[in-house]
């Protein structure tokens, strides 16, 4: 158990220094050995492609201290596969699933004392980061790269935890462009969301809500997380914004957001408010999804999909 003096129950979703990070360099056409570092900084060339041309990708996943005393990591193979897809999209060398998972497990074990206690409401956030470090002035891929993984204990992404929050439709900004980098997890997508996110917060909303970039007719994404709406049958398709009126429940979902119910979505430009939860509380299906997901992550529900890795 941790020997740290941390108020785990009131931990925010932010950065806290930990003991170690792990690194691996790509040079001369091959990935090197895994290195352990206690440095929080990275020394890179001023002409590195990550700084000039956005050759950068990252992932996010979590580790949990569970009731049975074991540590579980959630879906790290899926994160490895998504990173590989991003690498193909912006011409970076792919890291094998085996090496990715080895580094994830290593950094979690090295920082085991920072994993929040069971039932604290907090978890250990894991941030893998891949950047082009080779110097380049022309618009070309780098010849050298750095893959680093660090961890930090975090609380809930939205203040207050599992409660329904209000969202606001943002029409003057796009989350991603058709045929662009929206399908990849690159930092530029998040930089493009900062202004919209600030506007939503300034208006008193928990998060911004995007429509599709092409027609501004269909639901795209709930800020920095995926959107889900609950009706009587399961479908995966484009959803016109007007269909929000028919939803019984709605929410955002993702690594950081987990299951975050939405109380209402205001479309200020159209003078329209879509009230999802009249009492502002999570709906019964959202609660069931939340409990099921957390149960799998903490080893209290059957892991029928093989999503969880238990550390030795």
N, C-alpha and C positions, 0 to 999 in steps of 0.2 A: 504494500500500500504506500501511497505517496507520503513523503516527509515534508511536503511543502505547506506553507501557511497561506492558503488560497481560499477565498470564500467561493467555493464551487457553485453554490446555489444561485449566486448573483453574478456569475461570470458573463461578460458580454461577448458578442461575436467580434473578436478583434485579435490583434497579434500580441502574443506574449513570448518572450525569449525562452527557449528550452536549451537542453544541453548540447545536442549534436544535430547535424544534418549530414546527408550522404550525397556524394557527387560522382559523376562519371563523365569523362571527356571523350569526344569523338575527334580523332586526329588521324591523318594519313589514311583516311578511308575506313577506319575501324573504331569500334568502341573499346575503351581501355578498361582498367580494373576499377572496382568500386572503392572510393575513398571516403573516409570519415573525417568530418571537419567540425570544429567548434566555433568557427568564424561565421558571423552573420552577414558579412559583406562579400561581394564578388568583384574581382579585379578584371575588367575587360577593356579591350581596345576602344578608343573613342570612335572608330569607324566600324564597329561591330554591326552586323546586319540587323540584329534585334533592335538597335537604337534608331537606325535610319529607315529600314524597310519592313519593320514589323515581323521579322522572322522569329516568332515567339509563340509558344503554346503552353497551356497549363491544364492541370486537372484538379479535382477536389474530391476527396473521399474521407471516410471517418473510421476510427477505431473506438471500441467500446469496452469498458470494464464491466463484466457481467455478474449476475447473481451467484453463479457457480464458481466465481473467482478467476475465470478464464478471460482472455482478451480476444475479441473478435473484430475482424476487418471486413467491411461490407463491399462486395462486388469489385475487387481490385482488378480482376481480369477484364471486366467490361471497361474500366478506365484505361487499361493498357491498350485495348482495341480502339477506343475512341482517340487516344493520343496518336496511334498509328495512322488512323484515318486523317487526322489533322496534318501529320507529317507528309502524307502523300499529297495533300491539298496545297501546302505551301513549300514543298520541296526541301524538307528536312530529313535526315536519316532516321529510319525507324528504330526504336528500341524494342528488343524482343520482349514478349510477354513474360518470359522466364526472368530476364534481368530486371524488368520493371517490378515484378512481384518480389524478387529477392531484395531489392532496395527498399521497397515499402515495408516489408517485414523487419528489415534491419533497423530502419530509422524508428519504427515503433518500439522495438525492444530496447534500443539505446535510450529512448526517452520515456521509458515505462512509468517513471515516477510522476510524469505529467498527465497521465491518463486519469480523467476525473473519476471519482468513486461512483459505484452503482447507485442509481436513483437520485443522483445529484441534478439531473436535467442537463448536464454538460457532457461533452465528448471530446475526443482528440481529433482535431482537423488535420488532414494530411494534404500538403500542397506540393505536387510534382511540377517542376518547371523546366522547360526545354527552350534554350535560346541559342541563336546564331552568334558566335563570338568572333568568327573570322572577320578580318578587316576587308571592307569592300566599299568602293566609291560608286561604281556602276551598279545598276539594279540587277544583281545576280545573287544566287544562293551563296551562303558562306561555305568555306571548306573546313571550318572547325565549329564544334558545338559543345555546349555544356548542359548536362541534365543534372538537376539538383532537386532533392526532396527534403523539405523541412516540415515540422509539425508544430502545432500550437493548440492548447486547450481552449475550447470555445463554448459559449452558452448558446441559447436560441438565436436564430438569425433575425427574427422579428421580436421586438420588445414585448414581453408579456407571455411569450411562448405560444401554446396551442390555443389561440383565440382568433375569432374572425376579424379581419381588418378591411378597411375601405380602400379601394383602388380608384384611379382616375385615368380615363382614356386620354392618351397623348397622340394627337394627329399630326403635329408639325415636325415630328422626328420619327425616323424609322429604326427599328431594331436591327434589321439586316436587309440587304438588297437581293433581289432574285439573281441567281447565278454568281453571287459574291461569296464572302467567307462566313456567312451566317451559319452554315452547317458545321463549321469548325470551331473548336474552343480556343480562340486566339484573343489576346488582350485588346486588340483594336475594336472588337465588338463591344467590349465593356467600356472603353473610352468613349465610344459613340453614344453610350447610354447615360453618361454622367449628367449632362445638362437636363435631360428629360427626368431623371431621377430626382435631381435637385428641385425642379419645378413641382413635381408631385409632392415632395416633402414640404416645400414652402406653402403649398395649398392645404396642407394638413392631412395628406393621404399617406398610407403606409408604403405605397409603391405605384409606379406607373404601369399602364396597360396599353400594349401596342396592337395596332391593326396591321394587316399586310401592307407591304411597301408599294405594291403595284396598283391596287384598286382602293385601298382603305375601306374595304367592305367586310373583311373576314378577321376573326381573332387570330393574332399571331402568338404573343407570349406575354406572360405576366411579369414584367420587369426582368429580373435576373433568374427567373425560374420558369418551368413549364406550366401551362394552364390545363386544368381539367374541369369539366362540367359534368354533372350527374343528372341523368334522365332514367327512363325505364329500361333502355336497352343499350348495349355497348357498341359504339361506333368510333372509328377513327377517320375523320374527314374535315374538310373546311367548315367552319361554323360562322355564319353571318352574325354580326354583332347583335342584330335584332333578336336572335334566338336566345340571348341571355334571359329574356323574359320567361322562357319556358323551362329554365333549369331549376331543379329542386335544391341543388347545392353546387358550389364551385370553390376552387382553390388553386393554390400554386404548389408545385411539388419539385423537389430536387434534393441534392446532397445537403446543402445548407438549410433550405427551407423545410425539408422533410415533407410533411403535409401541413400546409398553412391555409386554412379556410378563408374565404373572401366574404365579407358581410354585404358589400354593395360595390357597384362599379358605376361611377358617375361619368357621363359623356357631356361635359360642360358646353362644348361647341354646339351640340344638338339639343341642349337643355333637357337632357334625359337622364334619369337615374334608374339603374337596374338593381333593385333590392333583392339580394339573394337570401339573406338571413334577417328576418324581421326583429328577432330579439338579440341579434349580434353574437349569437353563440354558434359553435360548430354544429353542423348537422349530424344525424346519426350515422350516415354512411361514411362521411369524412372521419368521424371518430373511430369507426370500425377499421377503416383503412389505416389510420394513424396507429392504432393499437396493434394491428396485424404487422405492419412494417416494423415498428419498434420491437415487437415480440421476436421477429426473425433476427433483427440486428443484435438483440441481447440474448439470443439462444433460448428463448422461452416459447417459441413457436417452431414447428417443423420447418426445416430448411429444404423444402422439396425441390427447389431450383438450383441448389448448390451455390448460393450467392455468398455464403459466409466462409471466411478462412479463420480457423481457430489457431492461435499461436501456441507453440509448445512451451 
